[in-house]
Amino acid sequence: MGGVSNILKDEWIDRAIAQLDDEKSFGIMLSEFSRTVIDRPDTHIKIANSYAGHAAQLQITCVLRELRLWCCRIWDSNGHSLRQLAPRLVSAKGNIVLARRRAYPDWPEEQLGCEMLPNRITEFKNSVESISNSSLIAELKLSRDEHFAHLTKGVSGIRRQLSQTGAGSNGYSYNEVLELVDRSVSLIAEAISIWRFEVHSDEDSARIFRSYSEQYWSVMPNFSEIERALSDAGNLK
């Protein structure tokens, strides 16, 4: 709702919300595509035992890697991450309430959500802190530092820090990562709702891109069969 946005101004929060909003859409696309390849033999059979399948597998590998890097960006300890946004929303709590009242002076308090807003912001902060301190975030950052961003396997600074607490050795599953993405998308949507007084239908976005991804694999032929036919016809070099 533009009325609140025209009144409530904070350059850092505005940039953070805008960037997280963009990342939310990207995270939804990454997670829904990933769901069509993780533990899906019907997908992998399309590219198995084929030369072209090696190129297709690179696409899958890159998406799964970017999915984990996405989580690291959203939950980083600096930048416009949820971790950095949460305390700033707490500090701006009073301004958010006043902005809603000024933007819509004829609306009842219940419709503005002013009474519940302080609790919502506190719950948002608590959820962000809980996930920020989770072992999954630590494991993902360890993977980022030792495998994705740097080649420092076994010697990165974060491993030395985590070894003191016993973390950094349990690993994680892709299903845990997908659950984290879902939770992250929900928290970003909550931050947007708190700051901009907007509601987005992320469930619809996820459903639509999931259908795109399912259709992608549905129309893709079996590579090994195509290659065999081309080879028999002398058209495959």
N, C-alpha and C positions, 0 to 999 in steps of 0.2 A: 504494500500500500504506500503510494508515493508520499502521502501526507506526513508520515512519520520520518521517512527518509529525508524530506526537505527540512525537517527541524533538528533531527538527531544527527549530529556531525562529530565524527572522530576519525581523523585521517588514517590512523593505524588500523582501527577496527574495520573501517570501510574497505580498506585494501585486503585485509585478512578475510573478511566475509566474501568479497568478490572472488578472491583466489580459491578459497575453499569451495565456493559454489561451483566453479569450473572443475575443480578436482572431483567434486561429488559426481558430476556427470561422467567423468572419465572412469572413476572407480566403479560405477554401475556397469559401464560397458566392459571393463576388464573382468569383473566378477561374473557377469552373466555369460560371457564367452568362455571363461574358465570352467564354468559349471557344465559346459557341453563337451569338455575334453577330459576332465578328471574322473577317473574310474568309469570311463565310457568305452567299452570294447567296440561298440557299434561305430564309434567315431574313428578309433585307431585302425580298424580293419580297412577303412577307406584308403589309408596311406601306407599300410604295412606291405613289406616285400616288394617295394617299388623304388626305382631311382628317384622319381619325382617326390616320393614320400619324404626323402631326406630334406628337401627344401620346405615342404609343408611342416615337418617336425620343428624346423627352426622357428617358424611362426608361433607354434605352440610354446616353445621354450621361451621365446622373447615375451610373450604375453604373461606367462607364469612368473617370469622374473620381474617384469614391470609391476605385476600385482603386488609383489612383496615390497618393491621399492616405493610404490604408492603408499603402502601402510607406513613405511619409514618416514616419508615426507609428512604425512598427516599427523604423525605422532612424534615428530622431531622435537628436540629440546630447544630449538630456536626457530627463527623465521615466523611465518604466518600459520603456525600449526595450531591444532586444537589445544595443545598443552599451553601455548602462549596466549591463546585467546581467552581461555576460561577466567583467569584472574582479572583480565581487563573488563570482561562483562560484569563481573562482581563489582568492580569499582564504579562502573557506569550505571549500576542498578537504578539509582534515584533519577538519573537523567532519562533513562528509558521510560520510566513511569510517567514523568512529566511530559515527555514528548508525545506519548499516546494521548494524554489528556488535552494537550494543546492542539494536536492534529484533529481530534474528534471530540470537541467539547460537548456535543449533544448526545454522545453515546453513553450508555450506562456503564458503571465501573465493571460490572460482570462481563459485558461484551468486550471491553478493553482488556480484560484479564489482569488488571492492575493488582488485585488482591493476591492472586496466585503467582504473580511474576517473581517476587523474591524467592519463594520456594523453588520455582522452576530453575532459576539461575543457580541456586545452591545445589540442587540435584544435578544440574548439568556439570558444575564444577567438581562435585564428588565423583561422578561417573568418569569424567576425564582423568582425574587424579588416579582413580582405581586402575583404569586401563593403562595409563602412562607407567605405572609401577608394576605392571604384570610381567611375568616371566616370558610371555609370548613376545611382547615388545622388545624385551632384552635379547631374545633369540633372533628376532628379525634384524635388529640393528647389528648384531654380531655377524649374521650372514652378509648384510650389506657391506660392512667394513672389511670382512675377510675374503669375500668372494665377488661381490658386485662392483663396489667402488674402488677397492684396492686389492692387491694380491698379497695379503698379509696373514695367510692361514696359520692359526696357532700362536701368533705373536702380536696381534693388535692390542691397542690399549684397552679397549672395552672388554676383551677376554680377561685381561689381568684384573680388571675391576670386578668382573662377574665371578671370577674364581673365588674371590673372598666371600661371596654370598652363596656359592654353590650353584649358581645359574650358569648358563652357557654350555650345557652338556646334554640336555634332554631333547633338544630338537623340537620340531612342530610338524603338524600335518597340514595339508592344503585345506582340509575342511575347517580347521581352526582359523586359518588365514581368511577364508571366505566368511566365516562368522564375524571375524574382526572387521572386515570390510563392511558388512551389513550394519554392524553396530556403529562404525565410524560414519557411514552415510546418514544414519538416524541422528547422530549427535550433530553433524553439520547442519542437517535440516532443522534441528532444534535451535541451534545458534542463529540461523537465518530467521527463523520465526520470532525469536526473542528480539533480535536487533532490527529487522526490517518490518516486523509485523506481517509476515507473509507465510503462506502455506503452500508447499509444493507436493505433488503426487509422485513421489519417488517409486512407489509400488508400480504405477503405470509405466514409468520409464524403464524399470527393470523388466517388467513383463514384455514390453515391446522389443527391447534389445535382445532378450532371451529368445524371442520368436525369430528375430533376424538371424541369430547365431544358429538356432536349430535348423532354419531353412538353408543356411549356408552349407551345413554338413549334409542335409537331405538331398540337395541338388548336386553335390559333389560326387562324381563317379568313383568307382573303385579303381584306383590308380594302376594296380597290378594287372587288372583285366584290360584296361585301355592300352597299357604298354605292350602287353602280349599281342593284342590285336594289331597294333602298329608295327610291331616287330615282324609278325607273320606276313604283313603286307609290304614289308621292306621300307617302311616310312620312319623307322626309329633308328637313330644313329647312336 
